[in-house]
Amino acid sequence: MLTHGLLRRKRLLTERQEALLEELRAVLQRLHQTLERFGSDVITADWQALKDTISHLDELFLLVIVGEFNSGKSSFINALLGESIQPEGVTPTTDRITLLRHGDERDEIVHEQYVMERTHPAEVLRQLTIVDTPGTNAVIRRHEELTKGFIPRSDLVLFTTSADRPFTESERAFLELIREWGKKIVIVLNKVDILETEAEVAQVVEFVAQNARELLGTAPDIFPVSARMAIRSRKAENESVHDELWHASNFDTVERYVVDTLDEETRIRLKLLSPLGVAERLTHTYLAAVEQRLGVLQDDFSTLDNIEQQLTVFRDDLTNDVQYHLTEIDSILRDLEDRGVRFFDDNLRMARIPQLMQGDKLRMAFEKEVVGDLEHQIDRRIQMLVDWSIDKNLRLWQNITDYIGKRRVPQHGESIIGQVGGAFDYNRAALIDSVGQVANRIVTTYDRERESQELVESVHSSLAATAIAEVGALGLGAVLVALLTTTALDITGVLFATVVAAGGFFILPAKRRQAKQQLREKVTEMREQIRSSVLRQFERETDESLTRIREAISPYTRFVRSKREQLATLQRDLSDLDVDLERLRAEVEG
């Protein structure tokens, strides 16, 4: 790196300018550190622009000449330096970035494949470095990419346009790129010698000025010149011919601007503003990317909230429906109890003593009149509850699969993908796809019959664990029938012994009341055991189902939460940088 750069010559800087330079350097380093946290999503060209800006802070002022192929860039440089340094022609002649620096002798040094340095003893090059660039609309696309890549390093852009094709659409697009980097632009309207009158020149100048003002938001300096006539003037041996050509070329206006108007103070100010423009552009670009991604993540959080709400509704619905089915079972047991009371009233009487002595017939009567189809009623109600739970669980998975699937569709038409790297979007989309595939696989492989059978068996096992009975292969209804029949036999056995021993005239009513009470107690016990067992089992099944769902979407949940925290920090840091850059610009321009 040159050690005699504009900002290295501290004697030319005031204390205020030195302080601004150091503060600017610190802000650029902060921006670099912040973008490092952005990871692979920082596109290569932006990284290069920032690194070049930092490394070239101390170089000479860079005056970059850009324009379309055949707009006269090289001839303009030759006219400015007074010698034919750059090759000219009707075909693209500049195929690389050429830095023209001061040197006691003319020389060429190739720094990179597409970057060359030429030295020349021209006095103007003591104050600045002139950069010639390939044409922006050349057939060879690599030429235009080279020029675009060098724009961020420029301190002042001298944009050449030809009087025969002023302000073309491709020139407009390139000027827009320069504006985005915050560069000061001066327009050179070259080849005005092809226009016949001053009025025509004025008309073209006005056309360029109007379009530039609309595009840039401000009116840039415009210099109508003829580089070809300026070169002829410098070569003319006759003084009058020289003066006539020089005056006609109007090149003295550009020369005065470069040598006089672009004085040391102005160059220092532009040299400070140039990296500010780069930093502002990068800060705004990546701050917008962060805010766009936070918007996507906010939608993701809404998705997760919606899923959580669906899980809550699922639990509430299941709880309510379990209560409903238990109420129906209660009703079945109340009817059973009522039938049992009537049975005892009808059969535990003195007139029925002969029948009471026939235990088998009494048991059969009890099963027919009291128990009836209790087994099927209870099992059917439990099966209905199980089937409803299984269907509800399957619908929940289907809803979540559909809902997550919708998150794969781009939600933001103004996405910054393409401007900023897409690693965030790719990782997020891959994660959503993965979660969606897990949910979809569960839905497509869901065996309703197997799930139903397993849940029924778990309910039976739960009841067995409460010591109602050894269920084995019996259904719940069969268990209840066995219990009630055993109860009836116990009661009739006691009654028979009592009647034989005491004659039964006075003891039978008391035993009838005892039988009814025992029946009520047994039914109440059954009701509570069924209720507690079913509630406990379905609570466990619900918890396991919700846990499976939360585990399935947990990678997505962790990604959203961690990324939001990371992006919120980036948003704060980039916003702070934006404020500091705005303040620095005000101080430099003030």
C-alpha positions as CSV (number, residue, x, y, z in Angstrom):
1,M,0.0,0.0,0.0
2,L,1.2,3.5,-0.8
3,T,2.4,5.4,2.2
4,H,1.8,8.8,0.7
5,G,-2.0,8.5,0.5
6,L,-4.2,11.5,0.9
7,L,-5.2,10.7,4.5
8,R,-1.7,9.5,5.4
9,R,-0.4,13.0,5.1
10,K,-1.5,14.1,8.5
11,R,-0.1,17.6,8.2
12,L,-3.0,18.2,5.7
13,L,-5.6,17.0,8.2
14,T,-7.1,19.2,10.9
15,E,-7.5,17.6,14.3
16,R,-11.2,17.4,13.6
17,Q,-10.6,15.5,10.4
18,E,-8.2,13.2,12.1
19,A,-10.8,12.4,14.7
20,L,-13.4,11.8,12.1
21,L,-11.1,9.5,10.2
22,E,-10.3,7.4,13.3
23,E,-14.0,7.2,14.2
24,L,-14.9,6.2,10.6
25,R,-12.2,3.5,10.8
26,A,-13.7,2.2,14.0
27,V,-17.3,2.2,12.6
28,L,-16.1,0.2,9.6
29,Q,-14.5,-2.3,11.8
30,R,-17.7,-2.6,13.9
31,L,-19.6,-3.2,10.6
32,H,-17.2,-5.8,9.6
33,Q,-17.6,-7.6,13.0
34,T,-21.4,-7.3,12.7
35,L,-21.5,-8.8,9.2
36,E,-19.3,-11.7,10.4
37,R,-22.1,-12.7,12.7
38,F,-24.4,-12.7,9.7
39,G,-22.4,-15.7,8.5
40,S,-22.4,-17.1,5.0
41,D,-25.4,-15.0,4.1
42,V,-23.1,-12.0,3.4
43,I,-22.6,-12.1,-0.3
44,T,-19.0,-12.2,-1.6
45,A,-19.1,-8.9,-3.4
46,D,-20.3,-7.1,-0.3
47,W,-17.5,-8.6,1.8
48,Q,-15.0,-7.6,-0.8
49,A,-16.4,-4.0,-1.0
50,L,-16.1,-3.6,2.8
51,K,-12.6,-5.1,3.0
52,D,-11.4,-2.9,0.0
53,T,-12.9,0.2,1.6
54,I,-11.1,-0.5,4.9
55,S,-7.8,-1.3,3.3
56,H,-7.9,1.7,0.9
57,L,-8.8,4.3,3.5
58,D,-5.2,5.6,3.4
59,E,-4.7,5.6,-0.3
60,L,-4.7,8.6,-2.7
61,F,-8.0,10.0,-3.9
62,L,-9.5,7.6,-6.5
63,L,-11.1,9.3,-9.5
64,V,-12.9,6.5,-11.3
65,I,-13.9,6.9,-14.9
66,V,-16.9,4.8,-15.9
67,G,-19.3,4.7,-18.9
68,E,-20.5,2.5,-21.7
69,F,-18.1,1.0,-24.3
70,N,-17.3,3.6,-26.9
71,S,-18.4,6.6,-24.8
72,G,-14.8,7.9,-24.9
73,K,-13.5,7.1,-21.5
74,S,-9.9,6.3,-22.6
75,S,-9.8,9.4,-24.9
76,F,-11.0,11.5,-22.0
77,I,-8.2,10.3,-19.8
78,N,-5.6,10.8,-22.5
79,A,-6.9,14.4,-23.0
80,L,-6.8,15.1,-19.3
81,L,-3.2,13.8,-19.0
82,G,-2.0,15.3,-22.2
83,E,-0.7,12.1,-23.7
84,S,-2.0,8.9,-25.3
85,I,-1.6,6.6,-22.2
86,Q,-4.7,4.5,-22.6
87,P,-5.4,2.7,-25.9
88,E,-8.4,3.9,-27.9
89,G,-10.5,2.2,-30.5
90,V,-14.0,1.4,-31.9
91,T,-13.9,-2.0,-30.2
92,P,-13.5,-2.6,-26.5
93,T,-9.9,-1.8,-25.7
94,T,-10.0,-1.7,-21.9
95,D,-10.3,-5.2,-20.6
96,R,-9.2,-4.7,-17.0
97,I,-9.2,-2.1,-14.2
98,T,-6.3,0.3,-14.9
99,L,-4.9,2.5,-12.1
100,L,-3.0,5.5,-13.3
101,R,-0.6,6.7,-10.6
102,H,2.2,9.2,-10.6
103,G,5.7,7.9,-11.3
104,D,8.9,9.4,-12.6
105,E,8.9,7.0,-15.5
106,R,6.2,5.3,-17.4
107,D,5.8,1.7,-16.3
108,E,3.2,-1.1,-16.1
109,I,2.6,-3.5,-13.2
110,V,0.0,-6.3,-13.3
111,H,-1.3,-6.8,-9.7
112,E,-4.1,-9.3,-10.4
113,Q,-5.5,-11.0,-13.5
114,Y,-7.8,-8.1,-14.1
115,V,-6.1,-5.2,-12.3
116,M,-3.1,-3.3,-13.8
117,E,-1.2,-0.2,-12.6
118,R,0.4,2.3,-14.9
119,T,2.7,5.0,-13.8
120,H,3.1,8.3,-15.5
121,P,4.9,11.6,-14.6
122,A,1.7,13.7,-15.1
123,E,1.5,16.4,-12.4
124,V,-2.2,15.8,-11.8
125,L,-1.4,12.3,-10.7
126,R,0.5,13.6,-7.7
127,Q,-2.9,14.6,-6.2
128,L,-5.1,11.6,-7.2
129,T,-5.2,8.2,-8.8
130,I,-7.3,8.0,-12.0
131,V,-9.0,4.6,-12.6
132,D,-10.0,3.5,-16.1
133,T,-12.6,0.8,-16.3
134,P,-14.0,-1.5,-19.0
135,G,-17.2,-0.5,-20.7
136,T,-20.4,-1.2,-18.9
137,N,-22.3,-2.5,-22.0
138,A,-19.5,-4.4,-23.6
139,V,-20.2,-7.7,-25.2
140,I,-17.8,-9.4,-22.8
141,R,-19.9,-9.5,-19.6
142,R,-16.8,-9.9,-17.4
143,H,-15.8,-6.3,-18.3
144,E,-19.0,-4.9,-16.8
145,E,-18.6,-7.1,-13.6
146,L,-15.1,-5.7,-13.1
147,T,-16.3,-2.1,-13.3
148,K,-19.2,-2.8,-10.9
149,G,-16.9,-4.4,-8.4
150,F,-14.6,-1.4,-8.4
151,I,-17.3,1.2,-7.8
152,P,-17.3,0.9,-4.0
153,R,-13.6,1.9,-3.8
154,S,-14.1,5.1,-5.7
155,D,-14.0,8.5,-4.1
156,L,-15.5,10.3,-7.1
157,V,-17.1,8.8,-10.1
158,L,-16.7,10.6,-13.4
159,F,-19.5,9.1,-15.6
160,T,-18.9,9.5,-19.4
161,T,-21.8,9.4,-21.8
162,S,-21.8,10.0,-25.5
163,A,-23.6,12.9,-27.2
164,D,-24.9,10.6,-29.9
165,R,-26.5,8.2,-27.3
166,P,-27.0,10.2,-24.1
167,F,-28.4,8.6,-21.0
168,T,-29.3,5.2,-22.4
169,E,-31.3,2.6,-20.4
170,S,-28.1,0.7,-19.5
171,E,-26.5,3.9,-18.4
172,R,-29.5,4.7,-16.2
173,A,-29.2,1.2,-14.5
174,F,-25.4,1.7,-13.9
175,L,-25.9,5.2,-12.4
176,E,-28.5,3.7,-10.1
177,L,-25.9,1.2,-8.9
178,I,-23.4,4.0,-8.3
179,R,-26.1,5.9,-6.4
180,E,-26.7,2.9,-4.1
181,W,-23.1,3.0,-3.0
182,G,-23.5,6.7,-2.1
183,K,-20.8,8.0,-4.5
184,K,-20.5,11.5,-5.7
185,I,-21.1,11.6,-9.5
186,V,-19.9,14.0,-12.1
187,I,-21.2,13.5,-15.7
188,V,-19.0,14.1,-18.7
189,L,-21.0,14.5,-21.9
190,N,-18.4,13.5,-24.5
191,K,-18.3,13.9,-28.3
192,V,-20.2,17.1,-28.4
193,D,-18.2,18.0,-31.6
194,I,-20.7,15.8,-33.5
195,L,-23.5,18.3,-32.6
196,E,-23.8,21.2,-35.1
197,T,-24.9,24.1,-32.9
198,E,-24.6,25.3,-29.3
199,A,-28.4,25.0,-29.1
200,E,-28.1,21.3,-29.8
201,V,-25.5,21.0,-27.1
202,A,-27.6,22.8,-24.6
203,Q,-30.6,20.6,-25.5
204,V,-28.6,17.4,-24.9
205,V,-27.2,18.8,-21.7
206,E,-30.7,19.6,-20.4
207,F,-31.9,16.1,-21.4
208,V,-29.1,14.5,-19.4
209,A,-29.5,16.9,-16.5
210,Q,-33.3,16.2,-16.2
211,N,-32.9,12.4,-16.3
212,A,-30.0,12.5,-13.9
213,R,-31.9,14.7,-11.5
214,E,-34.9,12.3,-11.5
215,L,-32.6,9.3,-10.9
216,L,-30.2,10.8,-8.4
217,G,-32.5,13.2,-6.6
218,T,-30.0,16.0,-7.2
219,A,-28.5,17.8,-10.2
220,P,-24.9,16.6,-10.7
221,D,-22.2,18.7,-12.4
222,I,-22.3,18.1,-16.2
223,F,-19.4,18.9,-18.5
224,P,-20.0,18.9,-22.3
225,V,-16.7,18.2,-23.9
226,S,-14.9,16.9,-26.9
227,A,-12.0,14.8,-25.8
228,R,-11.0,14.2,-29.4
229,M,-10.6,17.9,-30.1
230,A,-8.7,18.4,-26.8
231,I,-6.2,15.7,-27.8
232,R,-5.9,17.4,-31.2
233,S,-5.3,20.7,-29.5
234,R,-2.6,19.3,-27.3
235,K,-0.9,17.9,-30.4
236,A,-1.2,21.0,-32.5
237,E,2.0,22.8,-33.2
238,N,0.4,26.0,-34.3
239,E,-0.7,28.1,-31.3
240,S,-3.8,29.6,-32.9
241,V,-4.9,26.1,-34.0
242,H,-4.2,24.9,-30.5
243,D,-6.3,27.7,-28.9
244,E,-9.1,27.3,-31.3
245,L,-9.4,23.5,-30.8
246,W,-8.9,23.9,-27.0
247,H,-11.7,26.4,-26.8
248,A,-14.0,24.3,-29.0
249,S,-13.3,21.2,-26.9
250,N,-14.6,23.0,-23.7
251,F,-12.1,20.8,-21.9
252,D,-10.8,23.6,-19.8
253,T,-13.9,23.4,-17.6
254,V,-13.1,19.8,-16.7
255,E,-9.5,20.5,-16.2
256,R,-10.3,23.4,-13.8
257,Y,-12.7,21.2,-11.9
258,V,-10.1,18.4,-11.5
259,V,-7.2,20.7,-10.7
260,D,-8.8,23.6,-8.9
261,T,-12.3,22.9,-7.7
262,L,-11.3,19.4,-6.6
263,D,-8.8,20.9,-4.2
264,E,-7.2,19.3,-1.1
265,E,-10.0,20.1,1.3
266,T,-12.7,18.9,-1.2
267,R,-10.8,15.7,-1.8
268,I,-10.4,15.0,1.9
269,R,-14.1,15.5,2.4
270,L,-15.0,13.2,-0.5
271,K,-12.4,10.7,0.7
272,L,-14.2,10.5,4.1
273,L,-17.7,10.5,2.5
274,S,-16.8,7.6,0.1
275,P,-16.4,4.9,2.8
276,L,-19.4,6.3,4.6
277,G,-21.5,5.6,1.5
278,V,-20.3,2.0,1.3
279,A,-21.0,1.5,5.0
280,E,-24.4,3.1,4.7
281,R,-25.3,0.9,1.8
282,L,-24.2,-2.3,3.5
283,T,-25.9,-1.3,6.8
284,H,-29.2,-0.5,5.1
285,T,-29.1,-3.7,3.0
286,Y,-28.4,-6.0,5.9
287,L,-30.7,-4.2,8.3
288,A,-33.5,-4.6,5.8
289,A,-32.6,-8.3,5.5
290,V,-32.6,-8.7,9.2
291,E,-36.0,-7.0,9.5
292,Q,-37.4,-9.1,6.7
293,R,-36.3,-12.2,8.4
294,L,-37.6,-11.1,11.7
295,G,-41.0,-10.7,9.9
296,V,-40.7,-14.3,8.6
297,L,-39.9,-15.5,12.1
298,Q,-42.8,-13.5,13.6
299,D,-45.0,-15.5,11.2
300,D,-43.2,-18.6,12.4
301,F,-44.0,-17.7,16.0
302,S,-47.6,-17.2,15.0
303,T,-47.5,-20.7,13.5
304,L,-46.1,-22.2,16.7
305,D,-48.6,-20.2,18.8
306,N,-51.4,-21.6,16.5
307,I,-50.1,-25.1,16.9
308,E,-50.0,-24.6,20.7
309,Q,-53.5,-23.3,20.7
310,Q,-54.6,-26.4,18.7
311,L,-52.9,-28.6,21.3
312,T,-54.8,-26.8,24.1
313,V,-58.1,-27.1,22.2
314,F,-57.3,-30.8,21.7
315,R,-56.7,-31.3,25.4
316,D,-59.9,-29.4,26.3
317,D,-62.0,-31.2,23.8
318,L,-60.7,-34.6,24.9
319,T,-61.3,-33.7,28.6
320,N,-64.8,-32.5,27.8
321,D,-65.7,-35.5,25.7
322,V,-64.3,-37.9,28.3
323,Q,-66.6,-36.2,30.8
324,Y,-69.5,-36.6,28.5
325,H,-68.9,-40.3,28.0
326,L,-68.3,-40.8,31.7
327,T,-71.7,-39.1,32.3
328,E,-73.3,-41.6,29.9
329,I,-71.6,-44.4,31.8
330,D,-72.9,-42.9,35.0
331,S,-76.4,-42.9,33.5
332,I,-76.0,-46.6,32.6
333,L,-75.0,-47.5,36.1
334,R,-77.8,-45.5,37.6
335,D,-80.3,-47.4,35.5
336,L,-78.6,-50.6,36.6
337,E,-78.9,-49.5,40.2
338,D,-82.6,-48.7,39.7
339,R,-83.2,-52.1,38.2
340,G,-81.3,-53.8,41.1
341,V,-83.4,-52.0,43.7
342,R,-86.6,-53.1,41.9
343,F,-85.3,-56.6,41.7
344,F,-84.6,-56.8,45.4
345,D,-88.0,-55.3,46.2
346,D,-89.7,-57.8,43.9
347,N,-87.8,-60.9,45.0
348,L,-86.7,-60.4,48.7
349,R,-90.2,-61.0,50.1
350,M,-91.7,-63.8,52.2
351,A,-93.8,-64.9,49.2
352,R,-90.6,-65.5,47.2
353,I,-88.8,-67.6,49.8
354,P,-89.0,-70.8,47.7
355,Q,-87.4,-69.0,44.8
356,L,-84.7,-67.6,47.1
357,M,-83.7,-71.1,47.9
358,Q,-83.0,-71.7,44.2
359,G,-79.7,-69.8,43.8
360,D,-79.0,-70.6,40.1
361,K,-82.5,-69.4,39.0
362,L,-82.1,-66.3,41.1
363,R,-78.7,-65.6,39.6
364,M,-80.1,-66.0,36.1
365,A,-83.0,-63.8,36.9
366,F,-80.6,-61.2,38.2
367,E,-78.5,-61.3,35.1
368,K,-81.5,-61.0,32.8
369,E,-83.5,-58.3,34.7
370,V,-80.7,-56.3,36.3
371,V,-77.5,-56.8,34.3
372,G,-79.1,-57.2,30.9
373,D,-76.8,-56.0,28.1
374,L,-74.7,-53.9,30.6
375,E,-71.5,-55.5,29.2
376,H,-72.2,-54.3,25.7
377,Q,-73.4,-50.8,26.8
378,I,-70.3,-50.2,28.8
379,D,-67.9,-51.5,26.2
380,R,-69.7,-49.7,23.5
381,R,-69.4,-46.4,25.4
382,I,-65.7,-47.0,26.1
383,Q,-65.1,-47.9,22.5
384,M,-66.9,-44.7,21.3
385,L,-64.7,-42.7,23.6
386,V,-61.6,-44.5,22.3
387,D,-62.6,-44.1,18.7
388,W,-63.3,-40.4,19.2
389,S,-59.9,-39.9,20.8
390,I,-58.1,-41.7,18.0
391,D,-59.9,-39.7,15.3
392,K,-59.3,-36.5,17.2
393,N,-55.6,-37.3,17.5
394,L,-55.3,-38.2,13.8
395,R,-57.1,-34.9,12.8
396,L,-54.7,-33.0,15.0
397,W,-51.7,-34.5,13.2
398,Q,-53.3,-33.7,9.8
399,N,-54.0,-30.1,10.8
400,I,-50.4,-29.6,12.0
401,T,-49.1,-31.2,8.8
402,D,-51.2,-28.9,6.6
403,Y,-50.3,-25.9,8.7
404,I,-46.6,-26.5,8.6
405,G,-46.8,-27.2,4.9
406,K,-48.2,-23.7,4.4
407,R,-45.0,-22.3,6.0
408,R,-43.0,-23.7,3.1
409,V,-44.6,-21.3,0.7
410,P,-42.7,-18.0,0.5
411,Q,-44.7,-15.4,2.4
412,H,-42.8,-12.4,1.3
413,G,-42.9,-11.4,-2.3
414,E,-40.3,-8.7,-1.6
415,S,-37.8,-11.2,-0.3
416,I,-34.2,-10.1,-0.3
417,I,-33.0,-13.5,-1.5
418,G,-30.6,-12.9,-4.3
419,Q,-29.4,-9.6,-2.8
420,V,-28.4,-11.2,0.5
421,G,-27.3,-14.8,0.7
422,G,-30.0,-17.4,1.2
423,A,-28.5,-19.6,3.9
424,F,-31.1,-18.5,6.4
425,D,-34.0,-19.2,4.0
426,Y,-32.5,-22.5,2.9
427,N,-31.9,-23.7,6.4
428,R,-35.4,-22.6,7.6
429,A,-37.1,-24.2,4.5
430,A,-35.1,-27.5,5.0
431,L,-36.1,-27.6,8.7
432,I,-39.8,-26.9,7.9
433,D,-39.7,-29.6,5.2
434,S,-38.1,-32.1,7.7
435,V,-40.7,-31.4,10.4
436,G,-43.5,-31.6,7.8
437,Q,-42.1,-34.9,6.5
438,V,-42.1,-36.3,10.1
439,A,-45.7,-35.2,10.7
440,N,-46.8,-36.4,7.3
441,R,-45.2,-39.8,7.8
442,I,-47.0,-40.1,11.1
443,V,-50.3,-39.3,9.4
444,T,-49.8,-41.7,6.5
445,T,-48.7,-44.6,8.7
446,Y,-51.4,-44.0,11.3
447,D,-53.0,-47.4,12.1
448,R,-56.3,-46.5,13.5
449,E,-57.4,-50.0,14.4
450,R,-54.1,-50.8,16.2
451,E,-54.1,-47.4,18.0
452,S,-57.7,-48.1,19.1
453,Q,-57.0,-51.6,20.3
454,E,-54.0,-50.4,22.3
455,L,-55.9,-47.7,23.9
456,V,-58.8,-50.0,24.9
457,E,-56.3,-52.4,26.3
458,S,-54.6,-49.7,28.3
459,V,-58.0,-48.6,29.8
460,H,-58.7,-52.2,30.8
461,S,-55.2,-52.6,32.3
462,S,-55.7,-49.4,34.2
463,L,-58.9,-50.7,35.6
464,A,-57.3,-54.0,36.5
465,A,-54.6,-52.0,38.3
466,T,-57.2,-50.5,40.6
467,A,-58.1,-54.1,41.8
468,I,-61.6,-54.2,40.2
469,A,-60.7,-57.5,38.7
470,E,-58.2,-59.5,36.7
471,V,-59.4,-58.5,33.3
472,G,-57.4,-60.8,31.1
473,A,-59.2,-60.9,27.7
474,L,-62.5,-59.8,29.1
475,G,-64.1,-56.5,28.2
476,L,-65.0,-53.9,30.9
477,G,-68.7,-54.7,30.6
478,A,-67.9,-58.4,31.2
479,V,-65.9,-57.5,34.3
480,L,-68.8,-55.5,35.7
481,V,-71.3,-58.4,35.0
482,A,-69.0,-60.8,36.9
483,L,-68.8,-58.4,39.8
484,L,-72.5,-57.7,40.0
485,T,-73.4,-61.4,39.7
486,T,-71.0,-62.3,42.4
487,T,-72.6,-59.6,44.6
488,A,-76.1,-61.0,43.9
489,L,-75.0,-64.5,44.8
490,D,-73.4,-63.3,48.0
491,I,-76.5,-61.4,48.9
492,T,-78.9,-64.4,48.2
493,G,-76.6,-66.8,50.0
494,V,-76.7,-64.7,53.1
495,L,-80.4,-64.2,52.8
496,F,-81.1,-68.0,52.5
497,A,-79.0,-68.8,55.6
498,T,-80.8,-66.0,57.5
499,V,-84.2,-67.1,56.5
500,V,-83.6,-70.7,57.5
501,A,-82.1,-69.8,60.8
502,A,-84.6,-67.1,61.9
503,G,-87.8,-67.9,60.0
504,G,-87.4,-64.7,58.0
505,F,-90.5,-63.0,59.2
506,F,-88.8,-60.1,61.0
507,I,-85.2,-60.2,59.5
508,L,-86.1,-60.2,55.8
509,P,-87.0,-56.4,55.4
510,A,-83.7,-55.5,57.1
511,K,-81.7,-57.8,54.8
512,R,-83.5,-56.3,51.8
513,R,-82.4,-52.8,52.8
514,Q,-78.9,-54.2,53.3
515,A,-78.9,-55.7,49.9
516,K,-79.9,-52.5,48.3
517,Q,-77.2,-50.6,50.2
518,Q,-74.6,-53.1,49.2
519,L,-75.7,-52.8,45.6
520,R,-75.5,-49.0,45.8
521,E,-72.1,-49.1,47.4
522,K,-70.8,-51.5,44.8
523,V,-72.2,-49.4,41.9
524,T,-70.7,-46.3,43.4
525,E,-67.4,-48.0,43.9
526,M,-67.5,-49.1,40.2
527,R,-68.5,-45.6,39.1
528,E,-65.6,-44.0,40.9
529,Q,-63.1,-46.6,39.8
530,I,-64.2,-46.3,36.2
531,R,-64.1,-42.6,36.3
532,S,-60.7,-42.3,38.0
533,S,-59.2,-45.0,35.8
534,V,-60.5,-43.6,32.5
535,L,-59.6,-40.1,33.4
536,R,-56.1,-41.1,34.4
537,Q,-55.6,-43.2,31.3
538,F,-56.8,-40.6,28.9
539,E,-54.8,-37.9,30.6
540,R,-51.7,-40.0,30.2
541,E,-52.6,-40.8,26.5
542,T,-53.2,-37.1,25.9
543,D,-49.9,-36.1,27.5
544,E,-48.0,-38.7,25.4
545,S,-49.7,-37.5,22.2
546,L,-48.9,-33.8,22.9
547,T,-45.4,-34.7,23.8
548,R,-44.9,-36.6,20.5
549,I,-46.1,-33.5,18.6
550,R,-43.9,-31.1,20.5
551,E,-40.9,-33.3,20.0
552,A,-41.6,-33.6,16.3
553,I,-41.7,-29.8,15.9
554,S,-39.0,-29.1,18.5
555,P,-36.2,-28.5,15.9
556,Y,-38.4,-25.9,14.2
557,T,-39.2,-24.3,17.5
558,R,-35.5,-24.1,18.6
559,F,-34.5,-22.7,15.2
560,V,-37.2,-19.9,15.4
561,R,-36.3,-19.0,19.0
562,S,-32.6,-19.0,18.6
563,K,-32.7,-17.1,15.2
564,R,-35.0,-14.5,16.6
565,E,-32.6,-13.8,19.5
566,Q,-29.7,-13.7,17.1
567,L,-31.4,-11.4,14.6
568,A,-32.8,-9.1,17.3
569,T,-29.2,-8.5,18.4
570,L,-28.1,-7.9,14.8
571,Q,-31.0,-5.5,14.3
572,R,-29.9,-3.5,17.4
573,D,-26.3,-3.4,16.3
574,L,-27.0,-2.4,12.7
575,S,-29.5,0.2,13.9
576,D,-26.8,1.7,16.2
577,L,-24.3,1.7,13.3
578,D,-26.9,3.4,11.1
579,V,-27.3,6.2,13.7
580,D,-23.5,6.6,14.0
581,L,-23.1,6.7,10.2
582,E,-25.8,9.4,9.9
583,R,-24.0,11.5,12.6
584,L,-20.6,11.0,10.9
585,R,-22.0,12.1,7.5
586,A,-23.5,15.3,9.1
587,E,-20.1,16.1,10.7
588,V,-18.2,15.5,7.5
589,E,-20.6,17.5,5.4
590,G,-20.9,20.2,8.0
